[in-house]
Amino acid sequence: MECVGLSSRANPQTDHCKERSVVVVMMEGEGGMGSDVEREEDDSATDVLRDRFRLCTISISESEAKRNNMEISPPMMACISDLAFKYAAEQLAKDLELFAQHAGRKSVNMEDVILSAHRNEHLATPLRSFRDDLKAKEPQSERKRKKGSKKEDKAAPSVIHIPDL
């Protein structure tokens, strides 16, 4: 018996635990259980992520409802959570992957996330601000240097720093 917080298969008002069983069939000559075990681990990780996402969504919904003197029914909170998770897990993940691939990268970076939010200015503006704050806090030596124009390369620097010995 495995206890499940608020999974999509559990009713939060009545079901506190769900029994889950995993049956792995190993056929001779199939190369073992690797793919079935990996698939079960992925499903388990997705369930945990969905549960945590739902709990965060419920917490945010409750605090916003309280702040605005409103009430939100539990089924409505579950629906909002499921829609948001489905968007994040399916559409957003695919968009981010395609943006990175289009840029010739194998991993997603901050610019891809900002690009995915370009239609929502209320989200894009704080993301850009967050990016700028991170860049400002980043030490100069760790930043990637971009190639400048030839004029900038030939120009003498206005300040020369000489380290103490």
SULPEHU-V806944 format. One record per pair of residues at least 12 apart in sequence whose ideal C-beta (glycine too) atoms are under 10 Angstrom apart, sorted by the first residue. I is the first residue (numbers start at 1). GAP is how many residues later the second one is. D is the distance in whole Angstrom. If there is no record, write none. Layout:
BEGIN
i=I gap=GAP d=D
i=I gap=GAP d=D
END
This chain:
BEGIN
i=1 gap=16 d=6
i=1 gap=17 d=8
i=1 gap=18 d=5
i=1 gap=19 d=8
i=2 gap=15 d=7
i=2 gap=16 d=7
i=2 gap=17 d=7
i=2 gap=18 d=5
i=2 gap=19 d=10
i=2 gap=42 d=10
i=2 gap=45 d=10
i=3 gap=13 d=7
i=3 gap=14 d=5
i=3 gap=15 d=8
i=4 gap=12 d=8
i=4 gap=13 d=6
i=4 gap=14 d=5
i=4 gap=15 d=10
i=4 gap=16 d=8
i=4 gap=43 d=8
i=4 gap=44 d=10
i=4 gap=47 d=7
i=5 gap=12 d=10
i=5 gap=42 d=10
i=5 gap=43 d=9
i=5 gap=45 d=10
i=5 gap=46 d=5
i=5 gap=47 d=8
i=5 gap=49 d=8
i=5 gap=50 d=7
i=6 gap=44 d=9
i=6 gap=45 d=6
i=6 gap=46 d=9
i=6 gap=47 d=10
i=6 gap=48 d=5
i=6 gap=49 d=6
i=6 gap=51 d=10
i=6 gap=52 d=7
i=6 gap=68 d=10
i=6 gap=71 d=10
i=6 gap=72 d=8
i=6 gap=75 d=9
i=7 gap=13 d=10
i=7 gap=40 d=6
i=7 gap=41 d=9
i=7 gap=43 d=7
i=7 gap=44 d=6
i=7 gap=47 d=8
i=8 gap=39 d=8
i=8 gap=42 d=6
i=8 gap=43 d=9
i=8 gap=46 d=8
i=8 gap=70 d=8
i=8 gap=73 d=9
i=8 gap=74 d=6
i=8 gap=77 d=8
i=8 gap=78 d=10
i=9 gap=38 d=9
i=9 gap=41 d=10
i=10 gap=41 d=9
i=11 gap=63 d=9
i=11 gap=64 d=10
i=11 gap=67 d=9
i=12 gap=42 d=9
i=12 gap=46 d=9
i=12 gap=62 d=6
i=12 gap=63 d=9
i=12 gap=65 d=9
i=12 gap=66 d=7
i=13 gap=61 d=7
i=13 gap=62 d=9
i=20 gap=20 d=10
i=20 gap=23 d=10
i=20 gap=24 d=9
i=20 gap=27 d=9
i=22 gap=14 d=9
i=22 gap=15 d=9
i=22 gap=18 d=6
i=22 gap=21 d=9
i=22 gap=22 d=9
i=23 gap=13 d=9
i=24 gap=12 d=5
i=24 gap=13 d=7
i=24 gap=15 d=10
i=24 gap=16 d=8
i=46 gap=39 d=10
i=46 gap=43 d=8
i=49 gap=36 d=8
i=49 gap=39 d=9
i=49 gap=40 d=8
i=50 gap=31 d=8
i=50 gap=32 d=8
i=50 gap=35 d=6
i=50 gap=36 d=10
i=50 gap=39 d=8
i=51 gap=30 d=10
i=51 gap=34 d=10
i=52 gap=33 d=10
i=53 gap=28 d=7
i=53 gap=29 d=9
i=53 gap=31 d=7
i=53 gap=32 d=5
i=53 gap=35 d=8
i=53 gap=36 d=9
i=54 gap=23 d=8
i=54 gap=24 d=7
i=54 gap=26 d=9
i=54 gap=27 d=4
i=54 gap=28 d=8
i=54 gap=30 d=9
i=54 gap=31 d=7
i=55 gap=26 d=9
i=56 gap=25 d=8
i=56 gap=28 d=10
i=57 gap=20 d=7
i=57 gap=21 d=9
i=57 gap=23 d=6
i=57 gap=24 d=4
i=57 gap=25 d=9
i=57 gap=26 d=10
i=57 gap=27 d=6
i=57 gap=28 d=8
i=58 gap=14 d=9
i=58 gap=16 d=8
i=58 gap=19 d=5
i=58 gap=20 d=8
i=58 gap=22 d=9
i=58 gap=23 d=7
i=59 gap=18 d=10
i=60 gap=17 d=9
i=60 gap=20 d=9
i=60 gap=21 d=10
i=60 gap=24 d=10
i=61 gap=13 d=10
i=61 gap=15 d=8
i=61 gap=16 d=5
i=61 gap=17 d=10
i=61 gap=19 d=7
i=61 gap=20 d=8
i=62 gap=15 d=8
i=65 gap=12 d=9
i=91 gap=25 d=9
i=92 gap=21 d=9
i=92 gap=24 d=6
i=92 gap=25 d=9
i=93 gap=15 d=9
i=93 gap=23 d=10
i=95 gap=13 d=10
i=95 gap=17 d=8
i=95 gap=18 d=10
i=95 gap=20 d=8
i=95 gap=21 d=5
i=96 gap=12 d=5
i=96 gap=13 d=9
i=96 gap=16 d=5
i=96 gap=17 d=7
i=96 gap=19 d=9
i=96 gap=20 d=6
i=97 gap=15 d=9
i=98 gap=14 d=9
i=98 gap=18 d=10
i=99 gap=12 d=8
i=99 gap=13 d=4
i=99 gap=14 d=9
i=99 gap=15 d=10
i=99 gap=16 d=5
i=99 gap=17 d=7
i=100 gap=12 d=5
i=100 gap=15 d=10
i=102 gap=13 d=10
i=103 gap=12 d=9
i=109 gap=22 d=10
i=110 gap=17 d=8
i=110 gap=18 d=9
i=110 gap=20 d=8
i=110 gap=21 d=5
i=110 gap=24 d=8
i=110 gap=25 d=9
i=111 gap=16 d=10
i=111 gap=20 d=8
i=113 gap=14 d=6
i=113 gap=17 d=10
i=113 gap=18 d=9
i=114 gap=13 d=5
i=114 gap=14 d=6
i=114 gap=16 d=9
i=114 gap=17 d=7
i=115 gap=12 d=10
END
